[in-house]
Amino acid sequence: MDHYDSQQTNDYMQPEEDWDRDLLLDPAWEKQQRKTFTAWCNSHLRKAGTQIENIEEDFRDGLKLMLLLEVISGERLAKPERGKMRVHKISNVNKALDFIASKGVKLVSIGAEEIVDGNVKMTLGMIWTIILRFAIQDISVEETSAKEGLLLWCQRKTAPYKNVNIQNFHISWKDGLGFCALIHRHRPELIDYGKLRKDDPLTNLNTAFDVAEKYLDIPKMLDAEDIVGTARPDEKAIMTYVSSFYHAFSGAQKVPGAPCSFLAQHTSCQTLIHALPPLLPLPRLGDRTWAQKAGMEGKGRNMQTALGGGSILGSLGRRERPTLHVHFGKLRSFSSFQAESAAFRGPELLLAEGALCFKDINNAWGCLEQAEKGYEEWLLNEIRRLERLDHLAEKFRQKASIHEAWTDGKEAMLRQKDYETATLSEIKALLKKHEAFESDLAAHQDRVEQIAAIAQELNELDYYDSPSVNARCQKICDQWDNLGALTQKRREALERTEKLLETIDQLYLEYAKRAAPFNNWMEGAMEDLQDTFIVHTIEEIQGLTTAHEQFKATLPDADKERLAILGIHNEVSKIVQTYHVNMAGTNPYTTITPQEINGKWDHVRQLVPRRDQALTEEHARQQHNERLRKQFGAQANVIGPWIQTKMEEIGRISIEMHGTLEDQLSHLRQYEKSIVNYKPKIDQLEGDHQLIQEALIFDNKHTNYTMEHIRVGWEQLLTTIARTINEVENQILTRDAKGISQEQMNEFRASFNHFDRKKTGMMDTDDFRACLISMGYNMGEAEFARIMSIVDPNRLGVVTFQAFIDFMSRETADTDTADQVMASFKILAGDKNYITVDELRRELPPDQAEYCIARMAPYTGPDAVPGALDYMSFSTALYGESDL
């Protein structure tokens, strides 16, 4: 097992080198190798109770690889590593590769790392190396081994089979007949080879693979589709598969040669002595008449007699020649044995009475052989003639079969009425397909003529089966004529249908172009007719009514367009009914149907009177709303100005200085009474407003006054009269409490009114500052801020008349407070006649301290110190007793 000569090694290594040069496998070849090599490995691994699923993954750890080598070699490998680390896997794969190398295999470019990494091409290369070494290399046929031996074995086994010519391990196996021939040669009961067809490779391959798997225990290593679908099947995959057939069938027993010893020869002679008497007298062979008759028959040339089985030579060749050969050999041995027996004085054997001597028999045998030779020459010439005739018959059958296979289904195809339900695009496709068929039909004209010519030649050569040939030829010619007629008929039908469908298509397109805008118009009309309109004026409802009347005026023209669109559809229906066109579908250009158009049109006609009624009702409602607007506007236009007038009159009363405060108060109360008596008119306006609200009227062009304006004005009027009365009452109280004369009060009012430039009854900050300056006040920002904090404690930025009076009353009252101020400054100065800046800033707020510092004169008394201030002159000047 371990020794190989150089020729074997070279034969074995060449495929591995080819593999190394072609690492980029064709994807189809790689797929075939995966499947084949996986099945081959599993056919051996299953003996160990396991298998693989993925050839590049399941061998990565090296365990199943080592197991595979043990199964196919029958030897034990080194103990594998059971760890799962990469180093353990590399160790196991190296043990397997070392074992392969130990069998004389040179591994090229295959390392353990590639196998562990799952390199599919390296893994397939390694498995191919194993297959070569253990499944193919030991094949030997007539001094050829490995691949050549396997190829020669296949050629020898398939040589008698028709349509099988094995020249390689790729395309020679594509039609599947090679696999079937191998099976039939060894197990003819498994496959009916006569039923197989060369033009049906899928069936052939599947038959061979299924039978091999079921009966020969050869796993299915390839799919038929993989082989047929590949221009050149993978050679390695095919060799692997075929090698499995070789090992399944190469069980022929070799009969060893028996030793020739004198004892064995003696025993053989003794056996012949005992067997010889029944052979004598030898029938026929010892009959000179029979031998001469056989010799004369060889000169005859009656083929019918020869093949019919009535001739002596024919029966001799078929039945008696083998037996005669045996008998003649025994007689020859007997003659030699008789001579030897006489030499050794053995027993004398006598021939039976009437039998020829061996010399006569030998001469007769020579005449028989000569006659048989001449007979064979004549028979060979006759066979050659018949072979030529049979070749023509076979050629006729092949061409007829090819033609019949081509015409199979053609009549049914031409009789199809698929164009009746086809669309225009499908009809055009059918026409192109029919044109292609007509071209194909014209191309087959030559074959029909060839078939007819061969049939004529067979008739001229008096072929024995001419009637069946003529009948088949006539059938083909009749069918050919029928195909021509059907082809023309189908073309006419297709062209007629195309024209009809083109007309219908144009009508469909015209229908779609007009139906789409008309449908959009109807949908828009339905939307408008059902639209909930919201109007607020008579003018708006009149505009809607005018637009609706204009729409109704377009309905007659719209109805004409509808009838025209329906007429287009009716034209299509007329064509369909007249020419019996079976429409396959609806209009391809639109989904709008006549029923849909009629339905929408009816809906539009129903919506028009409803719209009329709705517009009429809305017009009446708007007239009612207009009356409410006018009624409210008439009252609001009176009440609004009245309120404004009263507001202005109250303002004038509060500002003017006619009479005493008591007279103003009396006048104001009379105004208040008249205002309160006006309340019923306000209430009546509220009622009209309530009606407007209930009618959902939101605007009124007849007045600029809203109820909210009236309410606000009325409330302001009531508030103003009440506030004004309250102010006058407060002025009376202030006057009486402060002792202010009427003349002073009038003076204050005059000053206030003068500087109230906006006539709002309030002075802003600038107006108040100007008023104070006019009254003789000379103050800085700090002093003014102090005064503003008194008159505007809420920091609103305005000074009311009441706050002004309060301020002025305080300024004019209590003239004896200067002594009190001086007493206060004396306390702050610590009983000194002067006060310092530091003391003012320490004891007074910053603004007041700065105010005093800015206005106090320096103290000049005898006890003065630097920076002393005279607070006494300041106090008297502050209250008008001296000048500051």
NUKOLBA-308175 format. One record per residue (C-alpha): residue in three letters; x, y, z. Coordinates in steps of 0.02 Angstrom, whole numbers, plus 32768, in hexadecimal, padded with zeros to 4 digits. Example, Ala and Ser with C-alpha at 12.3 -4.5 7.8 and 13.67 -1.06 7.14 Angstrom:
BEGIN
ALA82677F1F8186/SER82AC7FCB8165/
END
This chain:
BEGIN
MET800080008000/ASP808F80798027/HIS80FA805A7F8E/TYR80DD80B27EE9/ASP814C80B67E51/SER817C815A7DFF/GLN80F7814D7D77/GLN806E81397DF7/THR80AE81CC7E5B/ASN80B3823C7DC2/ASP800482077D8E/TYR7FC782297E3D/MET801982D17E59/GLN7FE983247DB6/PRO7F3483497DE8/GLU7F7183967E8C/GLU7FE5840A7E2C/ASP7F5584387DBA/TRP7EF184617E55/ASP7F7A84D27E97/ARG7F8285317DF2/ASP7EC5854A7DEF/LEU7E9985897E9D/LEU7E1185F97E55/LEU7D8C85747E37/ASP7CF985927DC6/PRO7C6385AC7E3D/ALA7C0385207DE8/TRP7C9884A97DF9/GLU7CAF84DA7EAF/LYS7BF884B47ED1/GLN7C08840A7E7C/GLN7CA783E17EDB/ARG7C5884117F81/LYS7BC6839F7F64/THR7C29830D7F1C/PHE7CB783107F9A/THR7C3C8321802C/ALA7BD9828A7FF0/TRP7C7982257FD4/CYS7CB9824D8083/ASN7C11822180D1/SER7C0D817A8074/HIS7CA6814A80DB/LEU7C8381AA817C/ARG7BDB81568191/LYS7C3980B481AF/ALA7C778109824D/GLY7BCA81488279/THR7BE28201824B/GLN7BDE827981B9/ILE7C04832C8187/GLU7B9083B88151/ASN7C078442811C/ILE7CAA840680D1/GLU7D1384A080FC/GLU7CCD84B081AD/ASP7CC183FC81EB/PHE7D7883D381C7/ARG7DBE846F821D/ASP7DE3841982C3/GLY7E3483848269/LEU7DD1830082CB/LYS7D5F82C6823F/LEU7DED82D781C2/MET7E56825C8226/LEU7DBF81E98239/LEU7DA381EC817C/LEU7E5781BA815B/GLU7E4B812B81D9/VAL7DAC80E88186/ILE7DEB80EC80D2/SER7E9C80AF80FB/GLY7E72802F8180/GLU7F03807181E9/ARG7F0B80C98290/LEU7F4B817C8295/ALA7F9E81D38327/LYS7F2F81FF83B8/PRO7ED582A38392/GLU7ED5833D8401/ARG7E2C83598455/GLY7E4684128480/LYS7DE4849B842A/MET7E7085198419/ARG7EB885458370/VAL7F5C84EF8399/HIS7F01844C83BA/LYS7EA384578315/ILE7F44847B82B4/SER7F9683E6830A/ASN7F09836F82D5/VAL7F0983AD8221/ASN7FC7839C8219/LYS7FB982E78253/ALA7F3E82C681C6/LEU7FAD831D8145/ASP804682BF8184/PHE7FE8821A816E/ILE7FBA824A80BB/ALA807082788099/SER80A881D280E2/LYS8048817C8056/GLY80BB81CA7FD6/VAL804D825E7FB0/LYS80A083067F96/LEU802E838F7FDA/VAL804284327F7A/SER801084D87FCC/ILE7F9D8483804A/GLY7FC284AE80FF/ALA7F6A848A81A2/GLU7F48854381C1/GLU7EDF85548122/ILE7E7684BC8151/VAL7E5C84FD8203/ASP7E2D85A981BE/GLY7DA685588152/ASN7DF8858080AA/VAL7D7E85298037/LYS7DF285197FA1/MET7E7F84CE8009/THR7E048458805F/LEU7DBF841D7FB8/GLY7E7084067F78/MET7E9D839B800F/ILE7E01832D7FFB/TRP7E2883197F41/THR7ED782E07F71/ILE7E8C825D7FE6/ILE7E1282227F60/LEU7E9F82107EE1/ARG7F0C81B07F59/PHE7E8B81397FA3/ALA7E0481297F1E/ILE7E5381457E73/GLN7F0D81237E77/ASP7EF980667E93/ILE7E8C80527DF7/SER7EED7FEE7D75/VAL7EAF7FB77CCB/GLU7F277F6A7C4B/GLU7FC67FBD7C89/THR7F6F80657CA1/SER7F4880AA7D4D/ALA7EF081367DA8/LYS7E9481AF7D35/GLU7EC581597C92/GLY7E9880AF7CD8/LEU7DEE80EC7D14/LEU7DCE813B7C6A/LEU7E00809B7C0F/TRP7D8F80357C80/CYS7CFD80A77C58/GLN7D20809D7B9E/ARG7D287FDF7BA0/LYS7C887FCE7C04/THR7C2380497B9C/ALA7C67801D7AF0/PRO7BCF7FB37AB9/TYR7B52803A7AE6/LYS7B0180AE7A6A/ASN7B1F816A7A7C/VAL7BA781507B00/ASN7C56818D7AD8/ILE7CBF81A67B75/GLN7D5882127B4C/ASN7D6C82767BED/PHE7D2582957C99/HIS7CBE832F7C73/ILE7C5283477BD7/SER7C4D828C7BAC/TRP7BDD82727C44/LYS7B6583077C2E/ASP7ADA82A47BD8/GLY7AD782207C63/LEU7AE1818C7BEB/GLY7B9181627C26/PHE7B5781487CDA/CYS7AC080E47C9F/ALA7B2E80777C2D/LEU7BA3804B7CBE/ILE7B0F80147D28/HIS7ABB7FB47C9A/ARG7B5E7F5C7C6C/HIS7B6D7F127D1A/ARG7AB77F117D55/PRO7A477F117CB9/GLU79AC7EED7D1F/LEU79B87F987D74/ILE79A980077CD9/ASP79477FF67C36/TYR79CF80437BCB/GLY796880397B2B/LYS78EE80BB7B6C/LEU7972813E7B90/ARG798181D67B1E/LYS7A1E82397AFF/ASP79BB82DC7AF6/ASP797882C47BA7/PRO7A1482D27C15/LEU79B683007CB4/THR7951825F7CB1/ASN79EC81F77C87/LEU7A5482437D13/ASN79CA82387D95/THR79A781847D64/ALA7A5E81537D76/PHE7A7881B17E1B/ASP79D681707E69/VAL79F880BB7E37/ALA7AAD80C67E73/GLU7A75810A7F1B/LYS79E9808D7F32/TYR7A367FEC7EF2/LEU7AF380047EEB/ASP7B0F80627F8F/ILE7B5F80F37F30/PRO7B2781967F81/LYS7AE482217F13/MET7B7A82937EFD/LEU7B37830D7E7A/ASP7A9283567E40/ALA7A62833B7D8B/GLU7A3F83F57D7A/ASP7AF2841D7DAF/ILE7B3983B47D22/VAL7ABF83E67C9A/GLY7AC5849E7CCA/THR7B8284A77CBB/ALA7BDA84B57C14/ARG7C6884487C53/PRO7C4783E57CF3/ASP7CD283DF7D73/GLU7D4B83547D47/LYS7D7A832C7DFB/ALA7CC4831A7E2F/ILE7C9E82A67D9C/MET7D3B823C7DBC/THR7D0B822A7E73/TYR7C5C81F27E46/VAL7C9781797DBE/SER7D1A812E7E31/SER7C8C80FC7EA5/PHE7C3D809B7E15/TYR7CE5804A7DF0/HIS7CF9800D7EA2/ALA7C457FD07EA4/PHE7C597F697E05/SER7D107F367DFF/GLY7CF27E907E57/ALA7D247E1D7DCA/GLN7D7E7D857E0A/LYS7E297D5D7DC5/VAL7E3D7CA07DAE/PRO7EEA7C6C7DE6/GLY7F4A7BF07D75/ALA7F4D7B3D7DB4/PRO7FF57AE67DC1/CYS80177A627D3B/SER806079C97D86/PHE8071791B7D47/LEU7FF878DD7DC9/ALA7F7679597D8E/GLN7F9879297CD9/HIS7F8778747CFF/THR7EE678917D5C/SER7EA578F67CC6/CYS7ED078687C4F/GLN7E7977EB7CBD/THR7DDF78577CC0/LEU7DE678667C02/ILE7DF477A77BEF/HIS7D57778F7C54/ALA7CFB781A7BF8/LEU7D3477EE7B48/PRO7CCC77517B20/PRO7C2477AD7B25/LEU7C67782A7AA5/LEU7C8477A27A25/PRO7C3F779179A5/LEU7C3D78527996/PRO7B9978887944/ARG7B9B78F478A8/LEU7C54791978B5/GLY7C7578697881/ASP7BF0787477F8/ARG7C46789A7752/THR7BA078C776FC/TRP7B7679497780/ALA7C2279997772/GLN7C1A79A276B4/LYS7B6B79EF76BC/ALA7BA87A747733/GLY7C3A7A9B76C0/MET7BCA7AAC7627/GLU7B527B1D7685/GLY7BDF7B9776A5/LYS7BE57BB575EA/GLY7B2E7BE975E5/ARG7AFE7C9F75FA/ASN7A497C957633/MET7A427D1876BA/GLN798E7CF276E4/THR79B97C3C7704/ALA7A557C6B7764/LEU79FC7CE677D5/GLY795F7C8077E1/GLY79B57BF97847/GLY799E7B6777CE/SER7A547B537799/ILE7AD17AD977DF/LEU7B577B5E77F2/GLY7ADC7BCF7848/SER7AAA7B4B78C6/LEU7B5F7B1878D6/GLY7B927BC77904/ARG7B047BDE797C/ARG7AEF7B3779D3/GLU7B697AAD79AA/ARG7C0F7B017988/PRO7C3E7B1B7A3E/THR7C127A677A66/LEU7C707A2879CD/HIS7D077A8E79FF/VAL7D057A397AA8/HIS7CEF798E7A5E/PHE7D7479AD79DB/GLY7DED79E67A60/LYS7DCA794B7AC4/LEU7DE678DE7A2B/ARG7E8A79367A0B/SER7EBB79167AC1/PHE7E8178637AAF/SER7EED784C7A14/SER7F85788D7A71/PHE7F5A78267B0A/GLN7F43778B7AA0/ALA7FEE77A47A56/GLU803977BE7B02/SER7FDB772A7B46/ALA802076BD7ABA/ALA80CE76FB7AE1/PHE80B776CE7B97/ARG805B76307B6A/GLY7FBC766B7BAF/PRO7F1276227B8A/GLU7EDD76257AD3/LEU7E3F76877AAF/LEU7DDC76547A17/LEU7D6376C679B6/ALA7CAF769579A2/GLU7C7776397908/GLY7C4E76AB7873/ALA7CAA774178BB/LEU7D2D77A17859/CYS7DE077A0788C/PHE7E29783F78D7/LYS7E80786B7833/ASP7DDB786C77D3/ILE7D8B78D3785A/ASN7E1B794D7854/ASN7E0A79607796/ALA7D4E797977A4/TRP7D6B79FB7829/GLY7DE07A5B77B4/CYS7D5E7A597727/LEU7CDD7A9877A2/GLU7D4C7B2777D9/GLN7D707B577722/ALA7CB77B5976FA/GLU7C927BBF7794/LYS7D167C3F7762/GLY7CC87C5B76B8/TYR7C1D7C667706/GLU7C5B7CE9777F/GLU7CA57D5376F2/TRP7C007D537695/LEU7BA27D767735/LEU7C167E08775E/ASN7BF87E5976B4/GLU7B3E7E4476C7/ILE7B457E907776/ARG7BA47F267732/ARG7B1F7F4076AF/LEU7A987F327730/GLU7AF77FA877A2/ARG7AF5802B7719/LEU7A3C80127704/ASP7A24801377C0/HIS7A8680B477CB/LEU7A0D81077755/ALA797C80C277BA/GLU79CA80FE785B/LYS79EB81A8780F/PHE793681AE77D8/ARG78FC817F7886/GLN796D81FF78DA/LYS7938828D7869/ALA788382577874/SER788F824D7933/ILE78E182F8793D/HIS785C833F78CA/GLU77CF82EB7929/ALA7816832879CD/TRP781D83D77985/THR776B83CF7942/ASP772A838479E4/GLY76AB83FE7A27/LYS76BE84767995/GLU76118453794E/ALA75C2846B79F9/MET7624850B7A0C/LEU75EA854C7962/ARG7537851E7988/GLN753A85807A2B/LYS74C586137A33/ASP7527866D7AB8/TYR751C870B7A50/GLU746287147A75/THR748387467B2B/ALA752887A17B10/THR7548885A7B23/LEU759288C37A98/SER764188B77AE0/GLU762C87FB7AF2/ILE75ED87EF7A3E/LYS7687884B7A00/ALA76F487D47A65/LEU769487407A1C/LEU76B28784796D/LYS776D8792798B/LYS776C86E479D4/HIS770C86A6793B/GLU778986F978C6/ALA7814869F7922/PHE77B585FC790E/GLU779F861B7853/SER785B86337845/ASP7876859278A4/LEU77F6853A7834/ALA785285747798/ALA78F7853677E1/HIS78AB848877F9/GLN7877847E7743/ASP792084337715/ARG790D83A97795/VAL786383777750/GLU78AC837176A0/GLN793D830976E0/ILE78C582907734/ALA7862827D7692/ALA79038263762E/ILE794281DB76A5/ALA78998183769F/GLN78A0818575E1/GLU7950813C75E3/LEU791A80B2765A/ASN788C808775E4/GLU790480807552/LEU7978800C75B5/ASP78E37F9C75DD/TYR78F27FB3769A/TYR78977F2776F2/ASP78357FA07762/SER7809801A76D7/PRO774C801A76FE/SER7767805D77AD/VAL77E880DA776C/ASN776F811676E7/ALA76E181247763/ARG774C818877DB/CYS778C81F8774F/GLN76DB82167710/LYS76A2824177BE/ILE773182BD77D1/CYS770A830E7728/ASP76508319774F/GLN7677836377F7/TRP76EE83DF77A7/ASP76698419772E/ASN75EE842877BD/LEU766B848E7822/GLY768085057790/ALA75C4851C7780/LEU75AF8535783C/THR763F85B0783E/GLN75EF861C77B8/LYS75468610780C/ARG758D864478B5/ARG75EB86D77867/GLU754987157817/ALA74ED870478BD/LEU7577875F791B/GLU757E87ED789E/ARG74BF87FE789C/THR74BA87FF7959/GLU7548887E7960/LYS74E888F678F0/LEU744A88E37957/LEU74A988FC79FA/GLU7504899479B3/THR745C89E17987/ILE741A89B87A34/ASP74B989FB7A81/GLN74A28AA17A26/LEU73EE8AAA7A62/TYR74268A7F7B12/LEU74A88B0A7B0B/GLU74298B887ACA/TYR73AF8B517B50/ALA74348B667BD7/LYS74678C147B98/ARG73B48C537BA0/ALA73758BF07C35/ALA73FE8C2A7CAC/PRO73DB8CE77CA0/PHE73208CCA7C9D/ASN732D8C5D7D37/ASN73958CE27D8E/TRP73128D647D5E/MET72868CFB7DA9/GLU72E98CDA7E48/GLY730C8D947E59/ALA72568DBA7E38/MET721F8D3E7EBD/GLU72998D8A7F38/ASP72598E3A7F13/LEU71A28E077F1A/GLN71BC8DB07FC1/ASP72318E338008/THR71EF8E8580A7/PHE71F18F3E807F/ILE720C8FC08108/VAL71CC906E80DF/HIS71AC9107814A/THR715F918180D3/ILE70D99190804E/GLU716091B67FCF/GLU71BB91147FF2/ILE712090A77FDF/GLN70F291037F41/GLY71A090DF7EFC/LEU718B90257F21/THR70E090247ED1/THR712590777E34/ALA71B38FF87E29/HIS71378F697E3F/GLU70CA8FAA7DB1/GLN71648FB47D42/PHE718E8EFF7D6E/LYS70DF8EC57D41/ALA70F28F197C99/THR71868EA57C72/LEU71268E047C93/PRO70E18DEC7BE1/ASP718F8DF47B95/ALA71CF8D7F7C1C/ASP71468D037BF2/LYS717A8D077B3A/GLU722E8CE07B6D/ARG71F18C507BD9/LEU718E8C067B48/ALA72258C187AD6/ILE72958BBC7B52/LEU72158B317B65/GLY72098B287AA7/ILE72C38B007A9E/HIS72AA8A727B17/ASN72138A337AB7/GLU727E8A317A19/VAL72F889BD7A71/SER726A894C7AA7/LYS7228894879F4/ILE72D2891179B1/VAL72DF888A7A37/GLN723288467A0E/THR724388527951/TYR72EC87FD7944/HIS72DA879079DE/VAL737487D87A31/ASN738F878C7ADC/MET73D2881E7B41/ALA745287E67BC2/GLY7440887D7C32/THR7400892E7C49/ASN743B89D47C02/PRO74F789DB7C27/TYR74FA8A997C22/THR74788ABE7CA7/THR74148A6D7D31/ILE737D8ADC7D13/THR72EA8A737CD6/PRO724B8AAC7C7E/GLN71E88A737D15/GLU72528AE47D82/ILE72378B787D0E/ASN717A8B5D7D0A/GLY71748B477DC5/LYS71D18BE97DE6/TRP71698C467D64/ASP70C78C0D7DB8/HIS710E8C447E5E/VAL71368CF17E18/ARG70858D017DD5/GLN70408CD57E80/LEU70B08D517EDA/VAL707E8DE87E6E/PRO6FCC8DFD7EB6/ARG700E8DDF7F65/ARG708A8E6B7F49/ASP6FFE8EDC7F09/GLN6F998EBE7FA7/ALA702F8EDA8019/LEU705A8F7E7FC4/THR6FA48FBA7FCF/GLU6F9D8F938088/GLU70438FE880A7/HIS700990828047/ALA6F70909180B7/ARG6FDC907D8151/GLN705491048118/GLN6FC1917C80FB/HIS6F88915E81AD/ASN703A917B81EB/GLU7044921C8189/ARG6FA7925E81E0/LEU6FF692358288/ARG7096928F8256/LYS7038932C8223/GLN6FCF932B82C2/PHE706993188331/GLY70CC939782CC/ALA7044941B82D7/GLN704194128395/ALA70FD940083AC/ASN711D9498833F/VAL70B194FE83B9/ILE70EC94B5845F/GLY71A594B98436/PRO71AE9573840F/TRP713E959984A4/ILE71B795418519/GLN724A959D84CC/THR71F2964384DE/LYS71CA96238593/MET727E95F385B5/GLU72BA9696856A/GLU723996FC85CB/ILE726D96AC8670/GLY732196D28647/ARG72FA97868627/ILE7297979586CA/SER732A974E872C/ILE73A497C586DA/GLU7342986686CA/MET733D98DB8762/HIS728999178759/GLY724599358805/THR727398E288A7/LEU729F982D88C3/GLU71F298148908/ASP71A798578865/GLN721497DF8800/LEU71DE974F886F/SER712797788857/HIS713E9783879B/LEU719796DD8795/ARG7110968587F7/GLN708F96C3877B/TYR70F9967686F0/GLU710395D48750/LYS704595CC875D/SER702E95EA86A2/ILE70B09563867C/VAL705994E486EA/ASN6FB3950B8694/TYR700694DC85EC/LYS701F94278625/PRO6F8193DE85CF/LYS6FC7940C8524/ILE706693AE854E/ASP6FFE93188581/GLN6F9C931F84DE/LEU703F9320847D/GLU7078928984E1/GLY6FDC922C84A8/ASP6FFE925483F2/HIS70B1921B840A/GLN707491768452/LEU700F915883B4/ILE70A8917C834A/GLN710F910283B0/GLU708D907A839C/ALA708E909982E0/LEU714C908782E0/ILE716591348298/PHE7219916A82B2/ASP7224920F8254/ASN71B492A58231/LYS71D9932281AA/HIS7150939681E8/THR71AE93CC8284/ASN725D93D682C8/TYR721F93B68378/THR721D930983C0/MET71C092D4845B/GLU726592C384B3/HIS729093788488/ILE71E793B184C9/ARG71FB934D856A/VAL72A993908589/GLY727394438562/TRP71DC943385D3/GLU724593EE8661/GLN72C694778648/LEU723C94FA864A/LEU71F794B786EE/THR72A594AA8737/THR72D6955786FC/ILE723C95AE8743/ALA7250955287E7/ARG730B957887EF/THR72F0962E87C2/ILE726A9642884A/ASN72E095ED88C4/GLU736F96618893/VAL730596FC88AD/GLU72CB96BA8954/ASN738296998984/GLN73B19748894C/ILE732B979089BD/LEU736C97278A4E/THR741F975A8A2B/ARG73F098108A1C/ASP7394980F8AC1/ALA741C97AA8B19/LYS74AF98138ADA/GLY745898B88AE0/ILE747598D78A28/SER740E996489E2/GLN73A799588946/GLU742199CC88EF/GLN74B399598918/MET745098C488DC/ASN7428991E883A/GLU74E1994A8829/PHE751298958841/ARG7492985E87C1/ALA74CD98E18745/SER758298AA8758/PHE755397F28748/ASN74E5980E86AF/HIS756B9877865E/PHE75F297F3866D/ASP757C97608645/ARG75A49774858D/LYS755696CC855B/LYS74B596F985B6/THR74AC964F8609/GLY7491969286B9/MET7543965D86E5/MET75F096A886CE/ASP7684963E869B/THR7730965586E9/ASP776A96DE8672/ASP76C797408684/PHE76D397378742/ARG778997728740/ALA7759980786D4/CYS76C9982F8747/LEU773B983287E1/ILE77BA98A0878A/SER7731991A8759/MET76FE9923880E/GLY77AD99568845/TYR77FB98AE8871/ASN78B5989E8848/MET78EA97EB886B/GLY796197678833/GLU793E96B687FC/ALA7946967388AE/GLU78C796EF88EF/PHE785396D1885C/ALA785F96188878/ARG78309632892D/ILE7798969888FC/MET776596158879/SER776D958E88FE/ILE76ED95F5895F/VAL7674961C88D0/ASP768D95768872/PRO76AC94F188F7/ASN767C9465887E/ARG76FC94A387FD/LEU767B94AD8770/GLY76D295438723/VAL763995B58731/VAL75F6963387B1/THR753A963F87CE/PHE74E396E187FD/GLN74BE969D88AA/ALA7577967388C9/PHE75A597208889/ILE752B97748901/ASP756C970B8992/PHE761F973D896A/MET75F597F48956/SER758E97F589F5/ARG762197B08A56/GLU769598308A09/THR762698C28A38/ALA75F4988A8AE8/ASP764F98978B95/THR76CD99298B7D/ASP770F99138C2F/THR776998718C04/ALA780D98CE8BE0/ASP783498D28C9A/GLN7812981A8CA2/VAL788D97FC8C13/MET791398648C68/ALA78F798058D0A/SER790D97628CAB/PHE79AF979D8C59/LYS79EF97D78D04/ILE79D3972A8D49/LEU7A2F96E08CB5/ALA7ABE975F8CCF/GLY7ACE97378D88/ASP7A8B97E18DC5/LYS7B0898408D58/ASN7AD598D68CF3/TYR7B1898868C58/ILE7B1D97D78C0A/THR7BA597828BA4/VAL7B9D97248B02/ASP7BCD96808B56/GLU7B4296928BD5/LEU7AC096B08B4C/ARG7AF9961A8AEA/ARG7AFE95AF8B86/GLU7A5295DF8BC9/LEU79E995FC8B2A/PRO79BE95928A94/PRO7A3995AD8A05/ASP79C396118996/GLN798896818A25/ALA7A3A96988A65/GLU7A7796CF89B9/TYR79DF973F89A6/CYS7A0A97988A48/ILE7AC597A28A24/ALA7AA297F2897B/ARG7A30987889C5/MET7A7998A28A73/ALA7AE8993A8A7B/PRO7B8F99358AD8/TYR7B84995F8B91/THR7BE39A018BBD/GLY7BCB9A0C8C79/PRO7C5A9A1F8CF7/ASP7C5799658D20/ALA7C5F99308C69/VAL7CD198A68C30/PRO7D08987A8B7E/GLY7C7898328B18/ALA7BF1986B8B95/LEU7B44988A8B4A/ASP7ABB99018B84/TYR7A2098988B9E/MET79BE99288BED/SER79BD99958B51/PHE799498FA8AEA/SER78FC98D18B55/THR78B499828B4D/ALA78D3998A8A92/LEU788198E18A7A/TYR77DF99248ABF/GLY77E999CA8A66/GLU78279A338AF5/SER78CA9A5D8A9C/ASP791F9A4089F5/LEU798599A489D6/
END
